């Protein structure tokens, strides 16, 4: 069973937020810090949150690019994928509602003449 811990992530503007993450197997590579407002021990994320999102952007762009190249492009495209935050690695794609890493819904509207 994975143990949970709290990781502190930073935005580019310096804003901090907390996220629950699975305890890292390499937890001695992370810095444990005490939050001055609560005294709670948290781990400090290695990457800024925007850097974590930068890991996701190429994957999402590749999916959208490929789907737009269909012979009959869909009128609506919905792509769902799970992201797990990891204080050391950043973002990890996880399964969504089962074993699939991605759930893609394509919709075509019928022409009403």
Secondary structure, DSSP 8 states (H G I E B T S, - for coil): ---EEEEEEE-TTS-EEEEEEE--TTGGGSEEEE-TTT--EEEE-SS-HHHHHHHHHHHHHHHHHHHHTSTT--SEEEEEEEEEEETTTEEEEE-SSSS-SEEEEEE------
